[in-house]
């Protein structure tokens, strides 16, 4: 179970990086895409970061209870 959650954390972190990178490139280039999607990308980044944090907390809780904490 912990391995599965670890893989999900990596996937979530890659998603955060992809959304953040897309947002940064969009911001630097500007234009219509940035005007249309800047807020959506920011909300998506926050959501993916929240997922990553929740998964990390799940791993920590799993380790805590698994090792008799």
N, CA, C and O atoms as CSV, one atom per row, in Angstrom:
chain,resi,resn,atom,element,x,y,z
A,1,UNK,N,N,0.819,-1.194,0.000
A,1,UNK,CA,C,0.000,0.000,0.000
A,1,UNK,C,C,0.871,1.269,0.000
A,1,UNK,O,O,0.590,2.234,-0.711
A,2,UNK,N,N,1.925,1.238,0.812
A,2,UNK,CA,C,2.811,2.395,0.891
A,2,UNK,C,C,3.506,2.643,-0.443
A,2,UNK,O,O,3.701,3.791,-0.841
A,3,UNK,N,N,3.881,1.568,-1.132
A,3,UNK,CA,C,4.523,1.711,-2.437
A,3,UNK,C,C,3.559,2.343,-3.435
A,3,UNK,O,O,3.947,3.205,-4.224
A,4,UNK,N,N,2.328,1.918,-3.396
A,4,UNK,CA,C,1.308,2.472,-4.284
A,4,UNK,C,C,1.132,3.970,-4.018
A,4,UNK,O,O,1.070,4.766,-4.954
A,5,UNK,N,N,1.051,4.348,-2.743
A,5,UNK,CA,C,0.912,5.756,-2.401
A,5,UNK,C,C,2.152,6.550,-2.809
A,5,UNK,O,O,2.045,7.701,-3.232
A,6,UNK,N,N,3.317,5.940,-2.683
A,6,UNK,CA,C,4.554,6.614,-3.092
A,6,UNK,C,C,4.553,6.898,-4.592
A,6,UNK,O,O,4.978,7.967,-5.031
A,7,UNK,N,N,4.079,5.946,-5.358
A,7,UNK,CA,C,3.983,6.149,-6.809
A,7,UNK,C,C,2.983,7.266,-7.109
A,7,UNK,O,O,3.217,8.092,-7.991
A,8,UNK,N,N,1.869,7.288,-6.376
A,8,UNK,CA,C,0.883,8.350,-6.581
A,8,UNK,C,C,1.455,9.723,-6.221
A,8,UNK,O,O,1.142,10.717,-6.875
A,9,UNK,N,N,2.288,9.776,-5.188
A,9,UNK,CA,C,2.932,11.040,-4.822
A,9,UNK,C,C,3.825,11.524,-5.962
A,9,UNK,O,O,3.808,12.704,-6.311
A,10,UNK,N,N,4.590,10.627,-6.531
A,10,UNK,CA,C,5.461,10.999,-7.656
A,10,UNK,C,C,4.624,11.501,-8.828
A,10,UNK,O,O,4.972,12.500,-9.457
A,11,UNK,N,N,3.536,10.820,-9.121
A,11,UNK,CA,C,2.651,11.247,-10.212
A,11,UNK,C,C,2.077,12.628,-9.905
A,11,UNK,O,O,2.025,13.489,-10.783
A,12,UNK,N,N,1.646,12.842,-8.659
A,12,UNK,CA,C,1.090,14.142,-8.274
A,12,UNK,C,C,2.140,15.244,-8.379
A,12,UNK,O,O,1.833,16.348,-8.829
A,13,UNK,N,N,3.375,14.958,-7.971
A,13,UNK,CA,C,4.432,15.961,-8.053
A,13,UNK,C,C,4.791,16.290,-9.504
A,13,UNK,O,O,5.075,17.442,-9.832
A,14,UNK,N,N,4.777,15.285,-10.358
A,14,UNK,CA,C,5.022,15.530,-11.783
A,14,UNK,C,C,3.891,16.387,-12.359
A,14,UNK,O,O,4.132,17.276,-13.176
A,15,UNK,N,N,2.665,16.116,-11.930
A,15,UNK,CA,C,1.523,16.918,-12.385
A,15,UNK,C,C,1.663,18.367,-11.918
A,15,UNK,O,O,1.397,19.294,-12.683
A,16,UNK,N,N,2.081,18.562,-10.665
A,16,UNK,CA,C,2.303,19.919,-10.159
A,16,UNK,C,C,3.360,20.618,-10.999
A,16,UNK,O,O,3.181,21.769,-11.396
A,17,UNK,N,N,4.444,19.936,-11.268
A,17,UNK,CA,C,5.523,20.518,-12.062
A,17,UNK,C,C,5.046,20.870,-13.466
A,17,UNK,O,O,5.390,21.927,-13.995
A,18,UNK,N,N,4.261,19.995,-14.065
A,18,UNK,CA,C,3.759,20.254,-15.417
A,18,UNK,C,C,2.829,21.465,-15.443
A,18,UNK,O,O,2.938,22.316,-16.326
A,19,UNK,N,N,1.925,21.540,-14.484
A,19,UNK,CA,C,0.989,22.671,-14.441
A,19,UNK,C,C,1.746,23.965,-14.139
A,19,UNK,O,O,1.488,25.001,-14.753
A,20,UNK,N,N,2.680,23.897,-13.189
A,20,UNK,CA,C,3.473,25.077,-12.852
A,20,UNK,C,C,4.291,25.543,-14.056
A,20,UNK,O,O,4.341,26.737,-14.351
A,21,UNK,N,N,4.921,24.613,-14.741
A,21,UNK,CA,C,5.705,24.960,-15.927
A,21,UNK,C,C,4.852,25.576,-17.014
A,21,UNK,O,O,5.244,26.565,-17.633
A,22,UNK,N,N,3.689,24.996,-17.248
A,22,UNK,CA,C,2.775,25.536,-18.256
A,22,UNK,C,C,2.351,26.951,-17.887
A,22,UNK,O,O,2.305,27.839,-18.738
A,23,UNK,N,N,2.041,27.152,-16.608
A,23,UNK,CA,C,1.640,28.483,-16.162
A,23,UNK,C,C,2.749,29.504,-16.293
A,23,UNK,O,O,2.510,30.638,-16.708
A,24,UNK,N,N,3.966,29.106,-15.942
A,24,UNK,CA,C,5.097,30.029,-16.047
A,24,UNK,C,C,5.392,30.402,-17.494
A,24,UNK,O,O,5.598,31.574,-17.812
A,25,UNK,N,N,5.411,29.409,-18.360
A,25,UNK,CA,C,5.660,29.682,-19.785
A,25,UNK,C,C,4.553,30.570,-20.345
A,25,UNK,O,O,4.821,31.503,-21.102
A,26,UNK,N,N,3.322,30.277,-19.973
A,26,UNK,CA,C,2.191,31.078,-20.429
A,26,UNK,C,C,2.326,32.519,-19.954
A,26,UNK,O,O,2.065,33.454,-20.710
A,27,UNK,N,N,2.735,32.696,-18.697
A,27,UNK,CA,C,2.897,34.035,-18.132
A,27,UNK,C,C,3.997,34.809,-18.852
A,27,UNK,O,O,3.834,35.987,-19.169
A,28,UNK,N,N,5.116,34.136,-19.106
A,28,UNK,CA,C,6.244,34.805,-19.764
A,28,UNK,C,C,5.885,35.190,-21.195
A,28,UNK,O,O,6.198,36.297,-21.634
A,29,UNK,N,N,5.239,34.302,-21.914
A,29,UNK,CA,C,4.875,34.585,-23.309
A,29,UNK,C,C,3.719,35.573,-23.382
A,29,UNK,O,O,3.682,36.437,-24.258
A,30,UNK,N,N,2.776,35.438,-22.452
A,30,UNK,CA,C,1.615,36.322,-22.452
A,30,UNK,C,C,0.635,35.944,-23.539
A,30,UNK,O,O,0.587,34.786,-23.954
A,31,UNK,N,N,-0.128,36.876,-23.997
A,31,UNK,CA,C,-1.045,36.632,-25.097
A,31,UNK,C,C,-2.390,36.098,-24.658
A,31,UNK,O,O,-2.733,36.100,-23.476
A,32,UNK,N,N,-3.135,35.643,-25.639
A,32,UNK,CA,C,-4.508,35.186,-25.424
A,32,UNK,C,C,-4.578,33.956,-24.531
A,32,UNK,O,O,-5.447,33.863,-23.664
A,33,UNK,N,N,-3.663,33.012,-24.741
A,33,UNK,CA,C,-3.673,31.789,-23.910
A,33,UNK,C,C,-3.525,32.147,-22.439
A,33,UNK,O,O,-4.242,31.611,-21.594
A,34,UNK,N,N,-2.603,33.044,-22.127
A,34,UNK,CA,C,-2.388,33.448,-20.741
A,34,UNK,C,C,-3.628,34.126,-20.175
A,34,UNK,O,O,-4.030,33.836,-19.049
A,35,UNK,N,N,-4.235,35.021,-20.941
A,35,UNK,CA,C,-5.438,35.705,-20.461
A,35,UNK,C,C,-6.574,34.728,-20.213
A,35,UNK,O,O,-7.351,34.882,-19.270
A,36,UNK,N,N,-6.660,33.724,-21.067
A,36,UNK,CA,C,-7.785,32.790,-20.978
A,36,UNK,C,C,-7.588,31.733,-19.893
A,36,UNK,O,O,-8.555,31.331,-19.246
A,37,UNK,N,N,-6.351,31.279,-19.683
A,37,UNK,CA,C,-6.132,30.121,-18.825
A,37,UNK,C,C,-5.311,30.374,-17.561
A,37,UNK,O,O,-5.093,29.437,-16.794
A,38,UNK,N,N,-4.849,31.596,-17.314
A,38,UNK,CA,C,-3.984,31.855,-16.157
A,38,UNK,C,C,-4.649,31.448,-14.838
A,38,UNK,O,O,-4.040,30.745,-14.032
A,39,UNK,N,N,-5.871,31.879,-14.618
A,39,UNK,CA,C,-6.550,31.545,-13.360
A,39,UNK,C,C,-6.877,30.061,-13.261
A,39,UNK,O,O,-6.789,29.470,-12.184
A,40,UNK,N,N,-7.251,29.464,-14.379
A,40,UNK,CA,C,-7.547,28.032,-14.369
A,40,UNK,C,C,-6.296,27.228,-14.041
A,40,UNK,O,O,-6.358,26.256,-13.287
A,41,UNK,N,N,-5.165,27.630,-14.602
A,41,UNK,CA,C,-3.908,26.928,-14.321
A,41,UNK,C,C,-3.500,27.101,-12.860
A,41,UNK,O,O,-2.984,26.170,-12.242
A,42,UNK,N,N,-3.728,28.283,-12.315
A,42,UNK,CA,C,-3.385,28.507,-10.913
A,42,UNK,C,C,-4.251,27.635,-10.008
A,42,UNK,O,O,-3.748,27.037,-9.057
A,43,UNK,N,N,-5.536,27.560,-10.294
A,43,UNK,CA,C,-6.428,26.704,-9.491
A,43,UNK,C,C,-6.055,25.231,-9.628
A,43,UNK,O,O,-6.097,24.477,-8.655
A,44,UNK,N,N,-5.691,24.832,-10.841
A,44,UNK,CA,C,-5.278,23.447,-11.064
A,44,UNK,C,C,-3.989,23.133,-10.318
A,44,UNK,O,O,-3.836,22.040,-9.774
A,45,UNK,N,N,-3.057,24.090,-10.288
A,45,UNK,CA,C,-1.809,23.896,-9.547
A,45,UNK,C,C,-2.085,23.733,-8.059
A,45,UNK,O,O,-1.511,22.857,-7.411
A,46,UNK,N,N,-2.951,24.562,-7.521
A,46,UNK,CA,C,-3.292,24.461,-6.102
A,46,UNK,C,C,-3.954,23.114,-5.814
A,46,UNK,O,O,-3.673,22.493,-4.788
A,47,UNK,N,N,-4.815,22.666,-6.694
A,47,UNK,CA,C,-5.490,21.374,-6.496
A,47,UNK,C,C,-4.498,20.213,-6.556
A,47,UNK,O,O,-4.572,19.288,-5.747
A,48,UNK,N,N,-3.572,20.262,-7.513
A,48,UNK,CA,C,-2.599,19.169,-7.600
A,48,UNK,C,C,-1.651,19.184,-6.405
A,48,UNK,O,O,-1.249,18.128,-5.917
A,49,UNK,N,N,-1.294,20.380,-5.933
A,49,UNK,CA,C,-0.461,20.462,-4.731
A,49,UNK,C,C,-1.202,19.903,-3.523
A,49,UNK,O,O,-0.610,19.203,-2.702
A,50,UNK,N,N,-2.479,20.203,-3.409
A,50,UNK,CA,C,-3.278,19.675,-2.300
A,50,UNK,C,C,-3.319,18.146,-2.347
A,50,UNK,O,O,-3.202,17.487,-1.314
A,51,UNK,N,N,-3.482,17.592,-3.533
A,51,UNK,CA,C,-3.478,16.130,-3.676
A,51,UNK,C,C,-2.143,15.543,-3.233
A,51,UNK,O,O,-2.104,14.529,-2.536
A,52,UNK,N,N,-1.054,16.182,-3.638
A,52,UNK,CA,C,0.270,15.697,-3.253
A,52,UNK,C,C,0.450,15.745,-1.737
A,52,UNK,O,O,0.993,14.810,-1.148
A,53,UNK,N,N,0.004,16.814,-1.108
A,53,UNK,CA,C,0.121,16.937,0.348
A,53,UNK,C,C,-0.725,15.885,1.052
A,53,UNK,O,O,-0.269,15.275,2.020
A,54,UNK,N,N,-1.937,15.666,0.585
A,54,UNK,CA,C,-2.804,14.653,1.188
A,54,UNK,C,C,-2.173,13.267,1.062
A,54,UNK,O,O,-2.212,12.480,2.008
A,55,UNK,N,N,-1.596,12.968,-0.090
A,55,UNK,CA,C,-0.947,11.671,-0.277
A,55,UNK,C,C,0.269,11.527,0.645
A,55,UNK,O,O,0.490,10.460,1.218
A,56,UNK,N,N,1.049,12.589,0.786
A,56,UNK,CA,C,2.196,12.539,1.704
A,56,UNK,C,C,1.731,12.315,3.143
A,56,UNK,O,O,2.338,11.535,3.876
A,57,UNK,N,N,0.674,12.986,3.541
A,57,UNK,CA,C,0.129,12.782,4.889
A,57,UNK,C,C,-0.370,11.350,5.068
A,57,UNK,O,O,-0.201,10.759,6.134
A,58,UNK,N,N,-0.979,10.798,4.034
A,58,UNK,CA,C,-1.451,9.416,4.108
A,58,UNK,C,C,-0.285,8.452,4.308
A,58,UNK,O,O,-0.391,7.497,5.077
A,59,UNK,N,N,0.819,8.701,3.620
A,59,UNK,CA,C,2.006,7.856,3.791
A,59,UNK,C,C,2.539,7.978,5.215
A,59,UNK,O,O,2.872,6.974,5.844
A,60,UNK,N,N,2.620,9.201,5.720
A,60,UNK,CA,C,3.113,9.399,7.086
A,60,UNK,C,C,2.213,8.714,8.112
A,60,UNK,O,O,2.704,8.081,9.047
A,61,UNK,N,N,0.911,8.840,7.939
A,61,UNK,CA,C,-0.018,8.175,8.860
A,61,UNK,C,C,0.102,6.661,8.765
A,61,UNK,O,O,0.085,5.963,9.779
A,62,UNK,N,N,0.222,6.165,7.555
A,62,UNK,CA,C,0.361,4.731,7.348
A,62,UNK,C,C,1.617,4.211,8.033
A,62,UNK,O,O,1.583,3.167,8.684
A,63,UNK,N,N,2.719,4.930,7.891
A,63,UNK,CA,C,3.976,4.522,8.550
A,63,UNK,C,C,3.828,4.602,10.073
A,63,UNK,O,O,4.300,3.725,10.797
A,64,UNK,N,N,3.169,5.661,10.548
A,64,UNK,CA,C,3.017,5.839,11.976
A,64,UNK,C,C,2.230,4.687,12.605
A,64,UNK,O,O,2.644,4.124,13.619
A,65,UNK,N,N,1.109,4.348,12.005
A,65,UNK,CA,C,0.269,3.291,12.562
A,65,UNK,C,C,0.812,1.896,12.284
A,65,UNK,O,O,0.577,0.967,13.057
A,66,UNK,N,N,1.548,1.749,11.169
A,66,UNK,CA,C,2.103,0.457,10.823
A,66,UNK,C,C,3.242,0.069,11.771
A,66,UNK,O,O,3.430,-1.107,12.082
A,67,UNK,N,N,3.990,1.062,12.220
A,67,UNK,CA,C,5.113,0.805,13.098
A,67,UNK,C,C,4.754,0.944,14.573
A,67,UNK,O,O,5.635,1.106,15.418
A,68,UNK,N,N,3.477,0.880,14.878
A,68,UNK,CA,C,3.031,0.859,16.258
A,68,UNK,C,C,3.123,2.175,16.992
A,68,UNK,O,O,3.416,2.205,18.187
A,69,UNK,N,N,2.872,3.274,16.280
A,69,UNK,CA,C,2.979,4.600,16.887
A,69,UNK,C,C,1.854,4.993,17.705
A,69,UNK,O,O,1.848,6.092,18.260
